[in-house]
């Protein structure tokens, strides 16, 4: 379950993080193997977004078909 932060807690945490400045110590991948893995992150993200979009389109067209069936209207629709 995600944590629900109050505005005061967000401000306090932000101030703490800015005092730690963890971004100054970030180094990223150092080995060739690590760099190869990291270079694929964008591809995985795009693939997941594409899958989510396709699922949403299937659900949308399924809902349209149900509406058509309930209203007695039948129209040609373009789907996936």
C-alpha positions in Angstrom: 0.0 0.0 0.0 1.5 3.4 -1.0 2.3 5.9 1.7 0.1 9.0 1.8 2.4 12.0 2.6 1.1 15.2 4.2 2.4 18.5 2.7 4.4 19.0 5.9 6.0 15.6 5.6 6.8 16.2 1.9 8.5 19.5 2.7 10.5 17.9 5.5 11.6 15.0 3.4 12.5 17.3 0.5 14.7 19.4 2.8 16.4 16.3 4.1 17.1 14.9 0.7 18.5 18.3 -0.5 20.8 18.3 2.5 22.0 14.8 1.6 22.3 15.5 -2.1 22.4 11.9 -3.2 22.5 12.8 -6.9 26.1 14.0 -6.4 27.2 10.5 -5.6 25.3 8.7 -8.4 27.8 7.0 -10.7 25.6 4.8 -13.0 26.8 1.5 -14.5 30.6 1.0 -14.6 31.0 -2.4 -16.2 30.3 -3.2 -19.9 27.7 -5.7 -18.8 26.0 -3.2 -16.6 26.0 -0.5 -19.3 24.5 -3.1 -21.8 21.7 -3.8 -19.3 21.0 -0.2 -18.6 20.9 0.7 -22.3 17.9 -1.6 -22.7 15.8 0.2 -20.0 14.2 2.6 -22.5 13.2 -0.3 -24.8 11.5 -2.2 -21.9 9.6 1.0 -20.9 8.3 1.5 -24.4 7.3 -2.1 -24.8 5.3 -1.9 -21.5 3.6 1.3 -22.7 2.7 -0.4 -26.0 1.2 -3.4 -24.2 -0.8 -1.2 -21.9 -2.1 0.8 -24.9 -3.1 -2.4 -26.8 -4.9 -3.7 -23.7 -6.8 -0.4 -23.3 -7.8 -0.5 -27.0 -9.1 -4.1 -26.6 -11.2 -3.1 -23.6 -12.5 0.0 -25.4 -13.6 -1.9 -28.4 -15.1 -4.6 -26.2 -17.1 -2.0 -24.4 -18.3 -0.5 -27.7 -19.5 -4.0 -28.8 -21.4 -4.4 -25.6 -23.1 -1.0 -26.0 -24.0 -1.9 -29.6 -25.5 -5.2 -28.4 -27.5 -3.5 -25.7 -28.8 -0.7 -27.9 -29.5 -2.9 -30.9 -27.2 -0.9 -33.1 -24.7 -2.6 -35.2 -22.0 -0.5 -36.8 -18.8 -1.4 -38.4 -16.0 -0.5 -36.2 -12.3 -0.7 -36.7 -10.5 -2.6 -34.0 -7.2 -4.1 -33.3 
